[in-house]
Amino acid sequence: MERESMEFDVLIVGGGPAGLSAACRVMQLAQDAGEELTVCVVEKGSEIGAHILAGTVFEPTALNELFPDWKEKGAPLNTPVTRDDIFLLKNQEKATKVPNAFVPKNMHNHGNYIISLGNLCRWLAEQAEQLGVEVYPGFAASETIVEDGQVKGIITGDMGVARDGSEKDGYMPGMELRAKYTLFTEGCRGHLGKRLINDFKLDEGKDPQHYGIGIKELWDIDPAKHEPGLVVHTTGWPLNESGSTGGSFLYHLENGQVYVGLITDLSYSNPHLSPFEEFQRLKHHPEVKKYLEGGKRVAYGARAIAKGGYNALPKMSFPGGLLLGCDAGTLNSSKIKGSHTAMKSGLLGAEAVFEALKEGKSGEEITSFQKRFEDSWLYKELYAERNFGPAMHKFGNIVGGAIAFFEQNILRGSLPITFRDTTPDHATLKPAAECKPINYPKPDNKLTFDRLSSVFISNTNHEEDQPVHLKLTDPDIPLRDNLPKYDEPAQRYCPAGVYEVVEKDDGSGKKFQINAQNCVHCKTCDIKDPAQNITWVTPEGGGGPNYPNM
């Protein structure tokens, strides 16, 4: 097919913290050197920030490097952290506050801010455009262009294709966006990043990546209960009852609002578990309920996070580009933070690419990136916390937390040994018949809600008549294999009600139904399906959630 084509020096796929930081930094370097560069950022969301979802307690380390004058420039960091409260939830009623002296130092948040990462990305996009970067939201990168073993750019998704594959009125074929170097910063489990890791064998000799599913809500709460800057974390109930690990957060930001959420590690083994329902249960615990009661839920979202850390980091360079940020898995799970690490990887990537371009290179692998990475505080930070995730998975949150405390507070470094976690998350499920069923209470529509009303306030929208963007390698597996063995866990691990097992209209049996228009792009299905039968690909550009202030 003949496609229109545009050429750039640097192309960046994904308008999140890593991609926008890279775009800003490469243009800063070009301007300082008196060079003219063309830099483009493409983002699948309808606007920058529309698909951005994180906790977020933000550590400004990398932002300080990128824009030392960010306060004067009006960066939306408005609520400094004032206090950390950490609770062990023993059961649905009782909790014990963990004394600060026994909290791993990485979980102390002095000097950090409670922010909307979406709003920070909107601000970063403004800075990028002022520096001369071309920013194109609403354009999904659907394919990579690989020629002679080098990545040469991407192809954006076709617009106006019907579900049956035919071309609708107003059909527009995707464009070729070509570049000397392409940086992939799609966020956790990026669909092109996943292919690049496989095609270039970037994960050879590495532990498998591990993930959690983070589910988050934004609430307006009673002003009398609001304490701007308060950070609350919990561990234990309800996940310990279900044999899983993870923890919750409740952050008091400005304007009488709080973020509340639960991260469930996707290494869980009970196929009856529903991360969405576990989150709903959490909100009835007195330590959480006391803030939310009488308030109003105003936004909802969900997103997978990469938790494998240093041991699962793939090689980040390949001919023609770099894999950066959460696309590579740079999140520091011991801090429950990935924004500052994503931004730093973007800065390192920009510096490496600018150096390569200055040397006249185009498409050759930037082998110097690895040394640049290893010389950075990012590498040191991730290496020091390499045991955190495996210890949590092997020993649970209590013993794993004790190991983290010993490493961080007593040793002030890491153990001389490295724990490993070599079982991928999709391979951890036990047969449903061997696991205890979980009876989740019905929503009360005050504190707890169902999936569909939740998806509604995520402002998720997809053009209904378009190809389903959740691809089944074998359409028979859900009913033939997953249903009898695991009671088809997609019905429960999806936080948006995308997957259902329903009766056929003619009464002839069951069918596996995919409600793709509900998809909030969390990627959990792509990660947790036990047969690795579901592949998430980009829908038409602009589709998906539209998160405000998340």
C-alpha positions in Angstrom: 0.0 0.0 0.0 1.2 3.5 -0.8 1.3 5.6 2.3 2.2 9.2 3.0 5.5 9.5 4.7 7.2 12.0 7.0 10.8 12.0 8.1 12.3 13.2 11.4 15.6 13.0 13.1 14.1 11.6 16.3 10.6 9.9 16.6 9.2 9.2 20.0 6.3 6.7 20.5 4.3 7.6 23.5 3.5 10.9 25.2 4.2 9.9 28.8 6.9 11.1 31.2 9.7 9.1 29.5 8.9 10.2 26.0 8.2 13.8 26.7 11.3 14.1 28.9 13.4 12.7 26.0 11.8 15.1 23.6 12.5 18.1 25.7 16.1 17.0 26.5 17.1 16.3 22.9 15.8 19.7 21.8 17.6 21.4 24.7 20.8 19.8 23.7 20.3 20.7 20.0 19.6 24.4 20.9 22.7 24.5 23.2 24.8 23.2 20.3 23.2 25.4 17.7 21.9 22.4 15.8 18.6 22.1 14.1 16.8 18.8 14.8 13.3 17.6 13.9 11.7 15.7 16.8 8.2 14.2 16.8 6.1 12.6 19.6 3.1 10.5 18.7 0.5 9.6 21.3 -2.5 7.2 20.9 -4.7 9.1 23.5 -7.1 11.8 22.3 -4.8 14.3 24.1 -1.6 14.2 26.0 -2.5 12.8 29.5 -5.7 11.1 28.4 -4.2 7.6 29.0 -1.8 8.5 31.8 -2.6 6.8 35.1 -0.4 6.5 38.1 -0.6 6.8 41.9 1.0 9.4 42.1 3.5 10.4 44.7 6.2 12.1 42.6 9.9 12.3 43.3 11.2 15.4 41.4 14.8 14.1 41.0 14.7 13.9 37.2 12.5 17.0 36.8 15.1 19.0 38.7 17.6 17.9 36.1 15.4 18.6 33.1 13.9 21.9 34.2 15.7 23.3 37.3 13.3 26.2 37.1 10.2 24.1 37.0 8.5 26.1 39.8 8.9 29.4 37.9 7.6 27.6 34.7 4.5 26.6 36.6 4.9 22.8 36.7 1.8 21.4 38.5 3.5 20.2 41.7 1.2 21.8 44.2 1.0 19.5 47.2 4.2 18.6 49.0 4.0 15.4 51.1 3.6 16.3 54.8 3.2 12.9 56.4 3.5 9.1 55.7 1.1 6.7 57.4 1.6 3.0 56.8 -0.8 0.4 58.1 -0.9 -3.4 58.3 -4.5 -4.3 57.8 -5.0 -7.5 59.8 -8.5 -8.2 58.7 -11.6 -6.3 57.5 -11.9 -4.4 60.8 -8.4 -4.2 62.5 -5.2 -2.4 61.5 -1.8 -1.7 63.1 0.1 1.4 62.2 3.7 0.6 61.4 6.1 2.9 63.4 8.2 5.1 61.1 11.4 3.6 62.5 10.4 0.2 61.0 9.4 1.5 57.5 11.9 0.8 54.7 13.5 4.1 53.9 12.4 4.0 50.2 8.8 4.4 51.4 9.5 7.7 53.2 8.3 10.5 51.0 9.8 13.7 52.5 10.6 16.0 49.6 8.1 14.4 47.2 4.8 15.7 45.9 1.3 14.4 45.4 0.4 15.2 41.8 -1.7 14.3 38.8 0.8 12.6 36.4 -1.6 13.3 33.5 -1.4 17.0 34.3 2.4 16.9 34.6 2.5 15.3 31.1 0.3 18.0 29.7 2.7 20.6 31.1 5.7 18.7 29.7 4.1 18.6 26.3 3.7 22.4 26.5 7.4 22.7 27.3 8.3 20.3 24.4 6.2 22.3 21.9 7.8 25.6 23.0 11.2 23.9 22.3 10.1 23.0 18.8 8.9 19.4 19.2 6.0 18.3 17.1 3.4 16.6 19.3 0.6 14.6 17.6 -2.0 13.1 20.0 -4.7 10.8 18.6 -2.2 8.9 16.4 -1.6 5.2 17.4 1.6 3.6 16.4 0.4 0.3 15.1 3.5 -1.2 13.4 7.2 -0.8 13.4 9.1 -0.3 10.2 12.1 -2.6 10.1 14.4 -2.7 7.1 17.8 -4.4 6.9 17.6 -5.3 10.5 17.2 -1.7 11.6 14.1 0.0 13.0 13.3 2.9 10.7 10.2 4.3 12.3 6.5 3.3 12.7 3.3 3.2 10.8 0.2 4.9 12.4 -3.0 3.0 12.5 -5.5 3.3 9.7 -8.6 5.4 10.5 -12.1 4.5 9.3 -11.9 0.7 9.1 -15.1 -1.3 9.9 -15.2 -4.3 12.2 -15.3 -6.6 9.1 -12.2 -5.0 7.7 -13.9 -3.0 5.0 -13.2 0.7 4.5 -15.8 3.1 5.8 -16.6 6.6 4.4 -13.7 8.9 5.4 -11.2 6.0 5.5 -7.6 7.3 6.0 -4.7 4.9 5.7 -2.0 5.3 8.4 1.1 7.2 7.7 4.8 6.2 7.7 6.7 8.2 10.2 10.4 7.6 9.6 13.4 8.6 11.7 17.1 8.2 12.1 16.3 7.0 15.6 13.0 5.9 17.2 12.5 5.9 21.0 9.7 3.6 22.3 8.1 5.0 25.5 4.7 3.4 25.3 4.4 2.6 29.1 4.0 -0.8 30.7 3.6 -3.7 28.3 3.8 -1.5 25.2 2.6 -3.6 22.3 5.4 -2.5 20.0 7.9 -2.8 22.8 6.8 -6.3 23.5 7.5 -7.2 19.8 10.9 -5.5 19.8 11.9 -7.4 23.0 11.0 -10.6 21.2 12.3 -9.8 17.7 15.7 -8.5 18.9 15.9 -11.0 21.9 16.4 -8.1 24.3 15.4 -10.2 27.3 17.9 -12.9 26.7 19.4 -14.1 30.1 16.9 -11.9 32.1 14.2 -12.9 34.5 10.7 -12.6 33.1 9.0 -9.3 33.7 6.5 -9.2 36.5 3.5 -7.0 36.8 0.8 -5.6 39.1 -2.6 -4.2 38.2 -3.2 -0.8 39.7 -6.9 0.3 40.1 -7.4 3.9 41.1 -10.3 6.3 41.9 -10.4 10.0 42.4 -12.8 11.2 45.2 -14.1 14.5 46.4 -14.2 14.1 50.2 -15.5 16.0 53.2 -13.2 19.0 53.8 -13.1 18.2 57.5 -11.4 14.9 56.6 -9.0 16.3 54.1 -5.3 16.7 55.0 -3.3 18.0 51.9 0.0 16.1 51.7 -1.0 13.0 53.7 0.2 9.8 52.2 -1.4 6.5 53.4 -0.2 3.0 52.4 -1.5 -0.3 53.5 -0.6 -3.9 53.2 -2.2 -7.2 54.3 -6.0 -7.4 54.0 -7.9 -8.0 51.7 -5.2 -9.5 49.4 -3.7 -11.8 52.1 -7.1 -13.5 52.4 -6.9 -14.3 48.7 -3.3 -15.5 48.8 -2.0 -12.6 46.8 0.4 -9.8 47.5 0.3 -6.0 46.8 -1.0 -3.0 48.7 -3.2 0.1 48.7 -2.6 3.8 48.7 -4.6 6.9 49.6 -3.1 10.2 48.8 -4.6 13.6 49.8 -4.0 16.1 46.9 -5.3 19.6 46.6 -8.9 20.9 46.3 -10.4 18.5 48.8 -9.6 15.4 46.7 -7.9 12.1 47.4 -6.6 9.3 45.2 -7.4 5.8 46.5 -6.2 2.6 44.8 -5.1 -1.0 45.1 -2.1 -2.7 43.4 -2.6 -6.4 43.1 0.5 -8.4 42.0 -0.4 -10.4 38.9 1.6 -13.4 40.2 -1.5 -14.5 42.1 -2.5 -18.1 41.9 -6.2 -18.3 42.7 -8.2 -17.9 39.4 -11.3 -16.9 41.4 -9.6 -13.6 42.5 -10.8 -10.4 41.0 -8.5 -7.4 41.5 -11.5 -5.0 40.9 -13.6 -6.7 43.6 -10.6 -6.7 46.0 -10.3 -3.0 45.6 -14.0 -2.5 46.3 -13.7 -4.6 49.5 -10.7 -2.5 50.6 -12.8 0.7 50.7 -15.0 -0.7 53.5 -12.0 -1.1 55.8 -12.3 1.5 58.6 -8.8 3.0 57.8 -10.0 3.8 54.3 -13.7 4.2 54.8 -13.2 7.0 57.3 -11.9 9.3 54.6 -14.3 8.3 51.8 -17.6 8.1 53.6 -19.8 11.0 52.7 -17.6 11.8 49.6 -18.2 11.4 45.9 -16.3 9.3 43.4 -15.4 11.4 40.3 -13.0 9.3 38.2 -11.9 5.7 37.8 -9.0 4.0 35.9 -6.8 1.0 35.8 -3.3 0.3 34.4 -0.7 -2.5 34.6 2.6 -1.6 36.2 6.0 -3.4 35.6 7.4 -4.7 38.9 10.3 -7.0 37.8 12.9 -4.3 38.5 16.5 -4.7 37.7 16.5 -8.5 37.3 13.9 -8.2 34.5 15.3 -5.2 32.6 15.8 -6.0 29.0 18.7 -4.6 26.9 17.4 -1.2 26.0 19.2 -0.5 22.7 18.7 -2.1 19.3 19.6 -1.0 15.7 17.6 2.1 15.1 16.3 2.9 18.5 15.9 2.6 22.3 13.3 1.1 24.6 12.8 3.5 27.6 10.7 4.1 30.7 8.0 1.6 31.7 8.2 0.1 28.2 11.5 -1.3 29.4 10.3 -1.8 33.0 12.3 0.9 34.9 9.7 1.3 37.7 11.2 1.1 41.3 8.6 -1.0 43.1 10.3 -0.6 46.5 9.4 3.1 46.2 6.1 2.4 44.5 7.3 5.0 41.9 8.1 4.9 38.2 7.7 8.5 37.0 11.1 9.8 38.1 12.8 6.7 36.8 10.9 6.8 33.4 11.9 10.5 33.1 15.6 9.8 33.9 15.7 7.0 31.3 14.2 9.5 28.8 17.0 12.0 29.6 19.6 9.3 29.2 18.1 8.2 25.9 18.0 11.7 24.6 21.6 12.3 25.5 22.7 9.1 23.8 20.7 9.8 20.6 21.9 13.4 20.4 25.5 12.1 20.6 24.9 9.5 17.9 23.3 12.1 15.6 26.2 14.5 16.2 28.5 11.8 15.1 26.5 11.4 11.8 25.0 8.1 12.8 21.6 6.9 11.5 20.1 3.6 12.5 23.2 2.0 13.9 22.7 0.6 17.4 23.7 3.1 20.1 25.8 0.7 22.1 27.1 3.5 24.3 23.7 3.8 25.9 24.3 0.8 28.3 27.4 2.5 29.8 25.6 5.8 30.1 22.8 4.0 31.9 25.2 2.1 34.2 26.9 5.4 35.2 23.6 6.9 36.2 21.8 7.2 39.5 18.9 5.3 37.8 21.0 2.1 37.5 22.3 2.4 41.1 18.7 2.9 42.4 17.3 -0.1 40.5 20.3 -2.4 41.3 20.0 -1.6 45.0 16.3 -2.6 45.1 16.7 -5.8 42.9 15.6 -8.1 45.7 12.5 -6.3 46.7 10.0 -7.8 44.2 11.3 -11.4 44.3 11.3 -11.3 48.1 7.7 -10.1 48.2 6.7 -12.9 45.7 8.7 -15.6 47.5 8.0 -14.7 51.2 4.9 -12.4 51.2 4.6 -8.8 52.2 5.5 -9.2 55.8 8.7 -11.2 55.5 9.5 -9.5 52.2 9.0 -6.1 53.9 11.4 -7.1 56.7 14.0 -8.0 54.1 13.6 -4.6 52.5 13.9 -2.9 55.9 17.1 -4.8 56.6 18.6 -4.0 53.2 17.6 -0.3 53.1 17.7 0.8 56.7 20.3 -1.5 58.3 22.7 -2.4 55.5 22.0 0.9 53.6 22.6 -1.2 50.5 21.6 -4.5 49.1 22.4 -8.0 50.2 25.3 -9.7 48.5 22.9 -12.3 47.0 20.2 -11.8 44.4 16.8 -13.3 44.8 15.2 -14.5 41.5 11.6 -14.9 40.4 11.7 -16.9 37.2 8.0 -17.9 36.9 6.1 -15.6 34.6 2.9 -14.2 36.0 0.7 -16.0 33.4 2.1 -19.4 34.6 1.1 -19.0 38.3 -2.6 -19.9 38.2 -3.7 -23.1 39.9 -6.8 -25.0 38.6 -10.0 -23.5 39.9 -11.0 -26.8 41.5 -8.0 -26.6 43.8 -8.7 -23.0 45.0 -11.1 -21.5 47.4 -14.0 -19.6 45.7 -14.3 -16.0 46.8 -17.7 -14.5 47.4 -17.5 -10.8 46.8 -20.3 -8.6 48.2 -22.6 -6.7 45.9 -21.8 -2.9 45.5 -23.6 -0.5 47.7 -23.2 2.4 45.1 -21.9 4.7 47.9 -18.4 3.3 48.6 -18.4 0.4 46.2 -19.5 0.1 42.6 -19.7 -2.3 39.6 -17.4 -2.4 36.6 -19.7 -0.7 34.1 -20.5 2.4 36.2 -16.7 2.6 36.8 -15.8 2.4 33.1 -18.4 5.1 32.5 -16.6 7.6 34.7 -13.3 6.7 33.0 -14.7 8.5 29.9 -13.7 5.5 27.8 -14.9 5.6 24.2 -14.0 3.6 21.1 -15.6 3.8 17.7 -17.9 0.8 18.0 -17.6 -0.3 14.3 -13.9 -1.0 14.2 -11.8 -4.2 14.3 -11.6 -5.7 17.8 -8.2 -4.7 19.2 -8.0 -7.7 21.6 -6.8 -10.5 19.4 -7.2 -14.2 20.1 -4.5 -16.4 18.6 -6.9 -19.4 19.0 -10.6 -18.4 19.5 -11.3 -21.9 20.9 -9.0 -21.7 24.0 -11.2 -19.6 26.3 -14.1 -22.1 26.3 -12.1 -25.3 25.5 -9.2 -24.9 27.9 -9.6 -21.8 30.2 -13.2 -22.3 31.2 -13.0 -25.9 32.5 -9.5 -25.5 34.1 -9.5 -21.9 35.4 -13.2 -20.9 35.2 -12.0 -18.5 32.5 -10.2 -15.9 34.7 -10.5 -13.1 32.1 -14.0 -12.6 33.5 -12.4 -11.5 36.8 -8.9 -10.1 36.1 -10.2 -7.5 33.6 -11.1 -4.4 35.6 -13.5 -3.1 32.8 -15.9 -6.0 32.1 -14.4 -6.6 28.6 -14.6 -10.4 28.8 -17.7 -12.4 29.5 -18.8 -16.1 29.1 -22.5 -15.8 28.1 -25.1 -18.0 26.6 -25.6 -17.9 22.8 -28.7 -16.2 21.6 -30.0 -19.5 20.1 -29.5 -21.4 23.3 -27.0 -23.7 21.8 -24.3 -23.2 24.4 -21.8 -20.7 25.7 -19.7 -18.1 23.9 -16.7 -16.0 24.9 -17.7 -12.4 24.4 -15.3 -9.5 24.0 -16.7 -6.1 24.8 -13.8 -4.2 23.3 -15.4 -0.8 23.6 -15.1 -1.1 27.4 -11.3 -1.5 27.3 -9.3 1.0 29.5 -6.0 -0.1 27.9 -4.7 -1.6 31.2 -3.0 -4.6 29.4 -3.8 -7.1 32.2 -5.3 -9.6 29.7 -2.2 -9.5 27.6 -0.1 -10.3 30.7 -2.3 -12.7 32.8 -4.0 -15.0 30.3 -2.7 -18.4 31.2 -2.4 -19.5 27.5 -0.9 -16.2 26.4 -3.7 -16.3 23.8 -4.8 -12.6 24.1 -2.7 -9.9 22.3 -3.6 -6.3 22.9 -3.0 -4.1 19.8 -3.8 -0.5 19.3 -7.4 0.5 18.5 -8.1 3.5 16.2 -6.2 6.5 17.4 -7.9 8.6 20.1 -9.9 5.6 21.4 -9.8 4.5 25.1 -10.1 6.3 28.4 -9.9 10.1 28.8 -8.6 10.6 32.3 -9.0 14.0 33.9 -6.6 14.9 36.8 -5.4 11.3 37.2 
